[in-house]
Amino acid sequence: MAKDIVMVHGASCGGWCFDPFRAVFEGLGWTCHTPDLIGHGKDATGPATRLLGVGVADYRNQLLDLLKAFPTPPVLLGHSMGAVLAQQLAALGHARALVLVSPAPRAGILPTTDGERQLDRDLMTLGALWTKVIDPDFDLACTYSLNRVPAAEQRQVFDRFGPESGRAYFELFFWMFDQARAASVDTAAVRCPVLCLSGTDDRLVALPTARATAATYRDAAFWELEGHGHLLPVEPGADAIARRIAAWIPD
């Protein structure tokens, strides 16, 4: 069976965040694909305003074009927002196995902690999100997503972040007000094996919220990773996590 794995990054990141995972998987004979979503990573050219109005469906359609070129469905691995996209693509039959890393909650999953609810309130202060492009904030990133990245490396990682579409944030965080339900997933249509993993110190997507993502899938494996935060692919120990994921993937 072909050993292709497509890794889908989260908000404000790029395919670069999977470099530690890529090194492990390629060493094990896998072909890794780490596309940059529209306006992210190497595609972050020109003014950030090109992200205005870009939503979850636009990212999904971009990835659909990529996946249709595969003769057989690859393994899909999604981190954070990318995990929502990966679930949507798996529901369309484009995955032979699905790996959800620190998964952002899809439509229907409510915040489970005070920290998550505070983040939602903070986003509300930005006004009409869907009409904006949101720049990353270093202090907020250190609080919510970089808290388990060594302090000496936080700025270096953050400097690779880029702006994110406010519409995409609105669709993810305020799905109850999104008439299109862009972040919804037909979970019953996901027929492949599912693995979900989450760090115990994830302040952006709390452990109970990640568990809610996995709970819908029959026989989904759930790994609780002690001492890890939200940015699992770049945190210390990412190589060991990648090897464990690779060992889990069914033949």
C-alpha positions as semicolon CSV with decimal commas, in nm:
position;residue;x (nm);y (nm);z (nm)
1;M;0,000;0,000;0,000
2;A;0,120;0,349;-0,084
3;K;0,274;0,532;0,210
4;D;0,147;0,883;0,148
5;I;0,057;1,112;0,436
6;V;-0,089;1,461;0,399
7;M;-0,039;1,691;0,697
8;V;-0,273;1,989;0,725
9;H;-0,164;2,282;0,942
10;G;-0,371;2,506;1,165
11;A;-0,452;2,875;1,180
12;S;-0,164;3,123;1,128
13;C;0,082;2,838;1,068
14;G;0,212;2,669;0,755
15;G;0,345;2,337;0,637
16;W;0,671;2,426;0,811
17;C;0,522;2,331;1,148
18;F;0,540;1,964;1,048
19;D;0,915;1,964;0,981
20;P;0,990;1,744;1,287
21;F;0,712;1,502;1,190
22;R;0,826;1,501;0,827
23;A;1,179;1,402;0,924
24;V;1,050;1,100;1,116
25;F;0,798;0,986;0,856
26;E;1,037;1,023;0,564
27;G;1,293;0,823;0,760
28;L;1,033;0,547;0,783
29;G;0,973;0,544;0,410
30;W;0,668;0,769;0,392
31;T;0,606;1,035;0,129
32;C;0,501;1,348;0,318
33;H;0,287;1,626;0,178
34;T;0,264;1,943;0,388
35;P;0,069;2,194;0,179
36;D;0,042;2,558;0,276
37;L;-0,318;2,673;0,293
38;I;-0,416;2,984;0,099
39;G;-0,216;3,283;0,224
40;H;-0,009;3,078;0,470
41;G;0,353;2,967;0,489
42;K;0,524;2,995;0,151
43;D;0,194;3,107;0,001
44;A;0,189;3,417;0,224
45;T;0,288;3,645;-0,061
46;G;0,143;3,987;-0,128
47;P;-0,081;4,181;0,109
48;A;-0,253;4,003;0,395
49;T;-0,580;4,141;0,261
50;R;-0,590;3,848;0,018
51;L;-0,719;3,648;0,316
52;L;-1,027;3,870;0,346
53;G;-1,338;3,656;0,308
54;V;-1,142;3,331;0,284
55;G;-1,320;3,063;0,482
56;V;-1,303;2,701;0,584
57;A;-1,468;2,590;0,258
58;D;-1,197;2,763;0,056
59;Y;-0,926;2,578;0,246
60;R;-1,114;2,250;0,208
61;N;-1,160;2,295;-0,167
62;Q;-0,791;2,372;-0,205
63;L;-0,707;2,045;-0,032
64;L;-0,967;1,854;-0,234
65;D;-0,784;1,949;-0,551
66;L;-0,466;1,803;-0,403
67;L;-0,627;1,482;-0,277
68;K;-0,806;1,404;-0,601
69;A;-0,465;1,353;-0,761
70;F;-0,388;1,054;-0,537
71;P;-0,463;0,712;-0,693
72;T;-0,564;0,584;-0,348
73;P;-0,659;0,784;-0,038
74;P;-0,361;0,887;0,177
75;V;-0,340;0,912;0,552
76;L;-0,468;1,252;0,663
77;L;-0,314;1,423;0,964
78;G;-0,457;1,756;1,074
79;H;-0,341;1,990;1,347
80;S;-0,587;2,229;1,517
81;M;-0,795;2,395;1,241
82;G;-0,636;2,147;1,003
83;A;-0,799;1,866;1,203
84;V;-1,144;2,005;1,120
85;L;-1,048;2,016;0,752
86;A;-0,908;1,662;0,773
87;Q;-1,234;1,533;0,921
88;Q;-1,435;1,699;0,646
89;L;-1,212;1,544;0,380
90;A;-1,227;1,202;0,544
91;A;-1,607;1,227;0,540
92;L;-1,578;1,268;0,162
93;G;-1,379;0,945;0,141
94;H;-1,032;1,093;0,096
95;A;-0,852;0,927;0,388
96;R;-0,750;0,571;0,465
97;A;-0,670;0,676;0,823
98;L;-0,731;0,998;1,012
99;V;-0,500;1,153;1,272
100;L;-0,630;1,452;1,468
101;V;-0,360;1,645;1,656
102;S;-0,483;1,902;1,910
103;P;-0,807;1,923;1,710
104;A;-0,997;2,250;1,700
105;P;-1,362;2,183;1,783
106;R;-1,586;2,128;1,483
107;A;-1,935;2,279;1,471
108;G;-2,147;2,141;1,754
109;I;-1,870;2,118;2,015
110;L;-1,889;2,389;2,281
111;P;-1,603;2,521;2,497
112;T;-1,542;2,306;2,803
113;T;-1,315;2,528;3,013
114;D;-1,302;2,884;3,143
115;G;-0,986;2,939;2,940
116;E;-1,161;2,849;2,616
117;R;-1,458;3,068;2,702
118;Q;-1,223;3,358;2,779
119;L;-1,058;3,316;2,439
120;D;-1,401;3,337;2,276
121;R;-1,474;3,657;2,469
122;D;-1,139;3,801;2,362
123;L;-1,224;3,731;1,999
124;M;-1,560;3,902;2,043
125;T;-1,381;4,226;2,128
126;L;-1,243;4,234;1,773
127;G;-1,587;4,307;1,631
128;A;-1,704;4,167;1,297
129;L;-1,440;3,897;1,262
130;W;-1,566;3,781;0,925
131;T;-1,470;4,116;0,770
132;K;-1,114;4,120;0,903
133;V;-0,770;3,963;0,879
134;I;-0,632;3,883;1,223
135;D;-0,262;3,926;1,296
136;P;-0,102;3,692;1,551
137;D;-0,014;3,834;1,892
138;F;0,303;3,715;2,065
139;D;0,177;3,745;2,423
140;L;-0,146;3,561;2,343
141;A;0,046;3,293;2,152
142;C;0,276;3,237;2,450
143;T;-0,029;3,198;2,673
144;Y;-0,240;2,973;2,454
145;S;-0,027;2,783;2,205
146;L;0,344;2,826;2,277
147;N;0,329;2,751;2,649
148;R;0,510;2,419;2,606
149;V;0,763;2,548;2,355
150;P;1,085;2,637;2,542
151;A;1,095;3,009;2,623
152;A;1,418;3,053;2,430
153;E;1,246;2,921;2,114
154;Q;0,908;3,089;2,142
155;R;0,998;3,403;1,948
156;Q;1,163;3,201;1,671
157;V;0,850;2,987;1,626
158;F;0,617;3,285;1,654
159;D;0,806;3,478;1,388
160;R;0,698;3,211;1,139
161;F;0,331;3,269;1,218
162;G;0,125;3,472;0,976
163;P;-0,215;3,641;0,965
164;E;-0,536;3,440;0,959
165;S;-0,870;3,498;0,796
166;G;-1,119;3,640;1,042
167;R;-1,392;3,461;0,854
168;A;-1,225;3,127;0,925
169;Y;-1,199;3,216;1,295
170;F;-1,567;3,315;1,298
171;E;-1,668;2,987;1,137
172;L;-1,467;2,785;1,387
173;F;-1,526;2,970;1,713
174;F;-1,876;3,101;1,650
175;W;-2,021;2,818;1,441
176;M;-2,360;2,861;1,612
177;F;-2,400;3,192;1,427
178;D;-2,268;3,068;1,092
179;Q;-2,565;2,991;0,870
180;A;-2,344;2,792;0,632
181;R;-2,212;2,574;0,917
182;A;-1,875;2,577;0,741
183;A;-1,703;2,394;1,028
184;S;-1,953;2,108;1,042
185;V;-1,850;1,747;0,980
186;D;-2,064;1,455;0,868
187;T;-1,904;1,230;1,127
188;A;-2,119;0,929;1,029
189;A;-1,953;0,937;0,687
190;V;-1,603;0,892;0,833
191;R;-1,537;0,520;0,792
192;C;-1,160;0,503;0,834
193;P;-0,965;0,443;1,158
194;V;-0,934;0,756;1,372
195;L;-0,664;0,861;1,617
196;C;-0,695;1,174;1,829
197;L;-0,415;1,308;2,049
198;S;-0,406;1,602;2,284
199;G;-0,165;1,751;2,537
200;T;-0,264;1,780;2,900
201;D;-0,137;2,140;2,902
202;D;-0,314;2,253;2,585
203;R;-0,467;2,591;2,672
204;L;-0,617;2,655;2,329
205;V;-0,812;2,331;2,288
206;A;-0,856;2,177;2,630
207;L;-0,833;1,804;2,684
208;P;-1,210;1,757;2,742
209;T;-1,282;1,943;2,417
210;A;-1,043;1,719;2,224
211;R;-1,210;1,417;2,383
212;A;-1,544;1,544;2,254
213;T;-1,398;1,540;1,902
214;A;-1,293;1,176;1,936
215;A;-1,605;1,057;2,118
216;T;-1,825;1,061;1,808
217;Y;-1,607;0,813;1,622
218;R;-1,660;0,449;1,710
219;D;-1,342;0,285;1,837
220;A;-1,137;0,602;1,792
221;A;-0,806;0,589;1,976
222;F;-0,739;0,879;2,211
223;W;-0,394;0,962;2,345
224;E;-0,351;1,198;2,638
225;L;0,003;1,334;2,617
226;E;0,132;1,441;2,955
227;G;0,312;1,775;2,969
228;H;0,238;1,875;2,610
229;G;0,056;2,184;2,487
230;H;-0,116;2,284;2,165
231;L;0,176;2,295;1,921
232;L;0,262;1,927;1,950
233;P;0,442;1,912;1,612
234;V;0,709;2,163;1,721
235;E;0,736;2,093;2,093
236;P;1,020;1,893;2,249
237;G;0,945;1,527;2,195
238;A;0,770;1,581;1,861
239;D;0,986;1,314;1,700
240;A;0,876;1,054;1,955
241;I;0,512;1,150;1,899
242;A;0,558;1,113;1,523
243;R;0,711;0,767;1,562
244;R;0,421;0,662;1,782
245;I;0,169;0,791;1,526
246;A;0,348;0,608;1,247
247;A;0,335;0,284;1,446
248;W;-0,040;0,329;1,497
249;I;-0,129;0,374;1,128
250;P;-0,294;0,054;1,001
251;D;-0,133;-0,125;0,708
